[in-house]
Amino acid sequence: MLARRADYTVGGHSLTRDAYRSSGDAAGAVADFDRAASAWREALLAADDAALDTVGHCAYPSGSDPEELFLGVVAWVNQELVHHAAEIALLRDLYRERRA
């Protein structure tokens, strides 16, 4: 989601789900996340106040981004990051306790 949103905000508007390849192990997944989060951060740093107030600034095709203020998209993506990070933390805790 982050890599594609970055692409549809400041990139070539061409990254597809099929073209995005993710790693099959934890270390690779962490590296993938770091790259995608960095790309999204760069897209946010490139946005000025006018961009934040622009409907459709992000043209991400798998959501309502083309119909939303970019500021709303940013808020929603941040909420999703917190939500899914909490799920990851819970799974890591459960996995660690299972081995104990």
ZANU-328437 format. One record per atom (N, C-alpha, C): residue in three letters; y, z, x. Coordinates in steps of 0.05 Angstrom, whole numbers, plus 5000, padded with zeros to 4 digits. Last residue first. Example, Ala and Ser with C-alpha at 12.3 -4.5 7.8 and 13.67 -1.06 7.14 Angstrom:
+------+-------+------+------+
: code : north :   up : east :
+------+-------+------+------+
:  SER :  4955 : 5142 : 5257 :
:  SER :  4979 : 5143 : 5273 :
:  SER :  5001 : 5157 : 5258 :
:  ALA :  4886 : 5156 : 5264 :
:  ALA :  4910 : 5156 : 5246 :
:  ALA :  4934 : 5156 : 5264 :
+------+-------+------+------+
% end
This chain:
+------+-------+------+------+
: code : north :   up : east :
+------+-------+------+------+
:  ALA :  4605 : 5498 : 5164 :
:  ALA :  4607 : 5525 : 5174 :
:  ALA :  4584 : 5542 : 5164 :
:  ARG :  4603 : 5449 : 5139 :
:  ARG :  4590 : 5451 : 5165 :
:  ARG :  4588 : 5480 : 5174 :
:  ARG :  4636 : 5458 : 5095 :
:  ARG :  4608 : 5451 : 5091 :
:  ARG :  4591 : 5455 : 5116 :
:  GLU :  4686 : 5465 : 5117 :
:  GLU :  4672 : 5488 : 5106 :
:  GLU :  4642 : 5483 : 5102 :
:  ARG :  4699 : 5412 : 5130 :
:  ARG :  4697 : 5432 : 5151 :
:  ARG :  4681 : 5456 : 5142 :
:  TYR :  4699 : 5389 : 5079 :
:  TYR :  4680 : 5379 : 5099 :
:  TYR :  4676 : 5400 : 5121 :
:  LEU :  4742 : 5417 : 5056 :
:  LEU :  4715 : 5419 : 5045 :
:  LEU :  4694 : 5410 : 5064 :
:  ASP :  4784 : 5399 : 5089 :
:  ASP :  4778 : 5427 : 5087 :
:  ASP :  4749 : 5431 : 5077 :
:  ARG :  4783 : 5344 : 5078 :
:  ARG :  4779 : 5353 : 5106 :
:  ARG :  4771 : 5383 : 5106 :
:  LEU :  4796 : 5345 : 5024 :
:  LEU :  4770 : 5335 : 5033 :
:  LEU :  4763 : 5344 : 5061 :
:  LEU :  4849 : 5366 : 5027 :
:  LEU :  4828 : 5381 : 5013 :
:  LEU :  4800 : 5371 : 5022 :
:  ALA :  4875 : 5325 : 5056 :
:  ALA :  4873 : 5352 : 5067 :
:  ALA :  4851 : 5369 : 5053 :
:  ILE :  4870 : 5284 : 5018 :
:  ILE :  4857 : 5281 : 5045 :
:  ILE :  4854 : 5309 : 5057 :
:  GLU :  4902 : 5304 : 4977 :
:  GLU :  4873 : 5299 : 4972 :
:  GLU :  4858 : 5297 : 4999 :
:  ALA :  4951 : 5306 : 5003 :
:  ALA :  4939 : 5331 : 4994 :
:  ALA :  4909 : 5327 : 4988 :
:  ALA :  4959 : 5251 : 5010 :
:  ALA :  4956 : 5268 : 5034 :
:  ALA :  4943 : 5295 : 5026 :
:  HIS :  4966 : 5236 : 4957 :
:  HIS :  4942 : 5228 : 4971 :
:  HIS :  4937 : 5243 : 4997 :
:  HIS :  5016 : 5262 : 4946 :
:  HIS :  4992 : 5266 : 4929 :
:  HIS :  4967 : 5259 : 4944 :
:  VAL :  5050 : 5242 : 4985 :
:  VAL :  5045 : 5270 : 4983 :
:  VAL :  5019 : 5276 : 4968 :
:  LEU :  5048 : 5187 : 4971 :
:  LEU :  5040 : 5196 : 4998 :
:  LEU :  5034 : 5226 : 4998 :
:  GLU :  5069 : 5188 : 4919 :
:  GLU :  5042 : 5179 : 4923 :
:  GLU :  5031 : 5188 : 4951 :
:  GLN :  5122 : 5203 : 4930 :
:  GLN :  5105 : 5220 : 4914 :
:  GLN :  5075 : 5213 : 4918 :
:  ASN :  5138 : 5158 : 4960 :
:  ASN :  5137 : 5185 : 4973 :
:  ASN :  5120 : 5204 : 4957 :
:  VAL :  5135 : 5119 : 4919 :
:  VAL :  5118 : 5117 : 4943 :
:  VAL :  5116 : 5144 : 4957 :
:  TRP :  5176 : 5138 : 4885 :
:  TRP :  5148 : 5137 : 4875 :
:  TRP :  5129 : 5136 : 4899 :
:  ALA :  5222 : 5133 : 4917 :
:  ALA :  5214 : 5160 : 4907 :
:  ALA :  5185 : 5160 : 4898 :
:  VAL :  5221 : 5077 : 4925 :
:  VAL :  5219 : 5096 : 4948 :
:  VAL :  5210 : 5123 : 4939 :
:  VAL :  5229 : 5060 : 4873 :
:  VAL :  5204 : 5052 : 4887 :
:  VAL :  5200 : 5072 : 4910 :
:  GLY :  5280 : 5080 : 4864 :
:  GLY :  5258 : 5089 : 4848 :
:  GLY :  5231 : 5083 : 4861 :
:  LEU :  5308 : 5049 : 4901 :
:  LEU :  5308 : 5078 : 4904 :
:  LEU :  5285 : 5090 : 4887 :
:  PHE :  5303 : 4998 : 4879 :
:  PHE :  5288 : 5004 : 4903 :
:  PHE :  5287 : 5034 : 4908 :
:  LEU :  5292 : 4994 : 4810 :
:  LEU :  5311 : 4999 : 4831 :
:  LEU :  5294 : 5006 : 4856 :
:  GLU :  5242 : 4946 : 4787 :
:  GLU :  5252 : 4973 : 4791 :
:  GLU :  5274 : 4974 : 4812 :
:  GLU :  5215 : 4899 : 4782 :
:  GLU :  5232 : 4907 : 4759 :
:  GLU :  5245 : 4934 : 4763 :
:  PRO :  5185 : 4893 : 4828 :
:  PRO :  5205 : 4873 : 4823 :
:  PRO :  5223 : 4880 : 4799 :
:  ASP :  5150 : 4940 : 4823 :
:  ASP :  5172 : 4939 : 4842 :
:  ASP :  5193 : 4918 : 4836 :
:  SER :  5106 : 4951 : 4794 :
:  SER :  5130 : 4944 : 4779 :
:  SER :  5154 : 4941 : 4797 :
:  GLY :  5053 : 4920 : 4832 :
:  GLY :  5065 : 4942 : 4818 :
:  GLY :  5089 : 4932 : 4803 :
:  SER :  5036 : 4882 : 4867 :
:  SER :  5016 : 4898 : 4853 :
:  SER :  5027 : 4922 : 4838 :
:  PRO :  5075 : 4855 : 4897 :
:  PRO :  5064 : 4842 : 4872 :
:  PRO :  5044 : 4859 : 4856 :
:  TYR :  5137 : 4875 : 4920 :
:  TYR :  5108 : 4881 : 4921 :
:  TYR :  5095 : 4872 : 4895 :
:  ALA :  5190 : 4865 : 4930 :
:  ALA :  5176 : 4846 : 4912 :
:  ALA :  5146 : 4850 : 4913 :
:  CYS :  5244 : 4906 : 4933 :
:  CYS :  5217 : 4903 : 4942 :
:  CYS :  5202 : 4886 : 4921 :
:  HIS :  5288 : 4895 : 4902 :
:  HIS :  5291 : 4893 : 4931 :
:  HIS :  5264 : 4891 : 4944 :
:  GLY :  5287 : 4900 : 4846 :
:  GLY :  5271 : 4879 : 4858 :
:  GLY :  5275 : 4876 : 4888 :
:  VAL :  5352 : 4923 : 4840 :
:  VAL :  5327 : 4919 : 4826 :
:  VAL :  5313 : 4896 : 4840 :
:  THR :  5386 : 4962 : 4887 :
:  THR :  5379 : 4935 : 4878 :
:  THR :  5352 : 4934 : 4864 :
:  ASP :  5401 : 5009 : 4911 :
:  ASP :  5409 : 5005 : 4883 :
:  ASP :  5402 : 4978 : 4872 :
:  LEU :  5383 : 5002 : 4963 :
:  LEU :  5371 : 5023 : 4947 :
:  LEU :  5377 : 5020 : 4917 :
:  ALA :  5419 : 4962 : 4979 :
:  ALA :  5390 : 4955 : 4976 :
:  ALA :  5377 : 4976 : 4959 :
:  ALA :  5466 : 4992 : 4982 :
:  ALA :  5464 : 4970 : 4963 :
:  ALA :  5435 : 4962 : 4958 :
:  ASP :  5455 : 5028 : 5023 :
:  ASP :  5459 : 5038 : 4996 :
:  ASP :  5456 : 5016 : 4975 :
:  ASP :  5403 : 4994 : 5062 :
:  ASP :  5429 : 5007 : 5059 :
:  ASP :  5432 : 5016 : 5030 :
:  ALA :  5343 : 4991 : 5097 :
:  ALA :  5356 : 4991 : 5071 :
:  ALA :  5382 : 5007 : 5071 :
:  ALA :  5319 : 4999 : 5145 :
:  ALA :  5334 : 4974 : 5142 :
:  ALA :  5350 : 4973 : 5115 :
:  LEU :  5289 : 5044 : 5137 :
:  LEU :  5313 : 5046 : 5155 :
:  LEU :  5331 : 5021 : 5152 :
:  LEU :  5249 : 5023 : 5105 :
:  LEU :  5268 : 5042 : 5093 :
:  LEU :  5293 : 5044 : 5111 :
:  ALA :  5222 : 4991 : 5142 :
:  ALA :  5234 : 4978 : 5118 :
:  ALA :  5254 : 4997 : 5105 :
:  GLU :  5205 : 5031 : 5177 :
:  GLU :  5225 : 5011 : 5186 :
:  GLU :  5238 : 4996 : 5163 :
:  ARG :  5169 : 5057 : 5143 :
:  ARG :  5192 : 5071 : 5153 :
:  ARG :  5213 : 5051 : 5163 :
:  TRP :  5130 : 5016 : 5138 :
:  TRP :  5145 : 5025 : 5115 :
:  TRP :  5171 : 5040 : 5123 :
:  ALA :  5112 : 5015 : 5192 :
:  ALA :  5124 : 4991 : 5179 :
:  ALA :  5140 : 4998 : 5155 :
:  SER :  5092 : 5067 : 5196 :
:  SER :  5114 : 5058 : 5213 :
:  SER :  5128 : 5034 : 5202 :
:  ALA :  5050 : 5065 : 5160 :
:  ALA :  5072 : 5083 : 5155 :
:  ALA :  5097 : 5076 : 5172 :
:  ALA :  5018 : 5027 : 5186 :
:  ALA :  5029 : 5021 : 5159 :
:  ALA :  5053 : 5039 : 5153 :
:  ARG :  5005 : 5054 : 5234 :
:  ARG :  5018 : 5028 : 5234 :
:  ARG :  5032 : 5022 : 5207 :
:  ASP :  4980 : 5100 : 5213 :
:  ASP :  5004 : 5102 : 5230 :
:  ASP :  5019 : 5076 : 5231 :
:  PHE :  4936 : 5077 : 5187 :
:  PHE :  4957 : 5091 : 5171 :
:  PHE :  4982 : 5093 : 5187 :
:  ASP :  4908 : 5057 : 5231 :
:  ASP :  4917 : 5039 : 5210 :
:  ASP :  4940 : 5052 : 5194 :
:  ALA :  4896 : 5106 : 5257 :
:  ALA :  4913 : 5086 : 5270 :
:  ALA :  4924 : 5066 : 5250 :
:  VAL :  4863 : 5128 : 5218 :
:  VAL :  4887 : 5142 : 5225 :
:  VAL :  4907 : 5123 : 5239 :
:  ALA :  4822 : 5090 : 5218 :
:  ALA :  4837 : 5094 : 5194 :
:  ALA :  4864 : 5109 : 5200 :
:  GLY :  4801 : 5097 : 5270 :
:  GLY :  4814 : 5072 : 5263 :
:  GLY :  4831 : 5074 : 5238 :
:  ALA :  4781 : 5148 : 5263 :
:  ALA :  4801 : 5143 : 5284 :
:  ALA :  4816 : 5117 : 5278 :
:  ALA :  4742 : 5140 : 5222 :
:  ALA :  4765 : 5158 : 5218 :
:  ALA :  4787 : 5152 : 5238 :
:  ASP :  4723 : 5070 : 5211 :
:  ASP :  4719 : 5098 : 5221 :
:  ASP :  4744 : 5114 : 5218 :
:  GLY :  4734 : 5019 : 5198 :
:  GLY :  4711 : 5031 : 5184 :
:  GLY :  4706 : 5059 : 5194 :
:  SER :  4800 : 4995 : 5184 :
:  SER :  4779 : 5003 : 5202 :
:  SER :  4757 : 5018 : 5186 :
:  SER :  4821 : 4939 : 5143 :
:  SER :  4822 : 4967 : 5151 :
:  SER :  4797 : 4974 : 5168 :
:  ARG :  4860 : 4883 : 5136 :
:  ARG :  4834 : 4893 : 5145 :
:  ARG :  4837 : 4922 : 5154 :
:  TYR :  4889 : 4842 : 5091 :
:  TYR :  4892 : 4867 : 5105 :
:  TYR :  4865 : 4878 : 5111 :
:  ALA :  4874 : 4798 : 5061 :
:  ALA :  4882 : 4793 : 5089 :
:  ALA :  4884 : 4819 : 5105 :
:  ASP :  4865 : 4819 : 5011 :
:  ASP :  4843 : 4807 : 5026 :
:  ASP :  4849 : 4804 : 5055 :
:  ARG :  4916 : 4835 : 4996 :
:  ARG :  4895 : 4855 : 4999 :
:  ARG :  4872 : 4844 : 5016 :
:  THR :  4966 : 4799 : 5036 :
:  THR :  4949 : 4803 : 5012 :
:  THR :  4928 : 4825 : 5017 :
:  LEU :  5030 : 4785 : 5056 :
:  LEU :  5006 : 4801 : 5062 :
:  LEU :  4991 : 4807 : 5036 :
:  SER :  5078 : 4759 : 5045 :
:  SER :  5053 : 4744 : 5044 :
:  SER :  5027 : 4760 : 5049 :
:  HIS :  5131 : 4770 : 5058 :
:  HIS :  5122 : 4770 : 5029 :
:  HIS :  5096 : 4755 : 5026 :
:  GLY :  5147 : 4779 : 5110 :
:  GLY :  5144 : 4751 : 5101 :
:  GLY :  5135 : 4748 : 5072 :
:  GLY :  5188 : 4837 : 5104 :
:  GLY :  5171 : 4819 : 5119 :
:  GLY :  5170 : 4791 : 5106 :
:  VAL :  5214 : 4875 : 5074 :
:  VAL :  5229 : 4863 : 5097 :
:  VAL :  5212 : 4843 : 5113 :
:  THR :  5182 : 4879 : 5027 :
:  THR :  5209 : 4889 : 5028 :
:  THR :  5225 : 4875 : 5050 :
:  TYR :  5131 : 4863 : 5034 :
:  TYR :  5145 : 4851 : 5011 :
:  TYR :  5174 : 4862 : 5009 :
:  ASP :  5117 : 4893 : 5079 :
:  ASP :  5117 : 4864 : 5081 :
:  ASP :  5134 : 4852 : 5058 :
:  ALA :  5118 : 4944 : 5057 :
:  ALA :  5136 : 4938 : 5078 :
:  ALA :  5139 : 4907 : 5081 :
:  ARG :  5076 : 4939 : 5020 :
:  ARG :  5103 : 4944 : 5010 :
:  ARG :  5124 : 4937 : 5032 :
:  ARG :  5033 : 4932 : 5056 :
:  ARG :  5041 : 4910 : 5038 :
:  ARG :  5069 : 4914 : 5027 :
:  ALA :  5034 : 4982 : 5082 :
:  ALA :  5037 : 4957 : 5097 :
:  ALA :  5046 : 4934 : 5080 :
:  LEU :  5026 : 5017 : 5038 :
:  LEU :  5050 : 5018 : 5055 :
:  LEU :  5055 : 4993 : 5070 :
:  MET :  4976 : 5000 : 5016 :
:  MET :  5000 : 5000 : 5000 :
:  MET :  5025 : 5000 : 5017 :
+------+-------+------+------+
% end
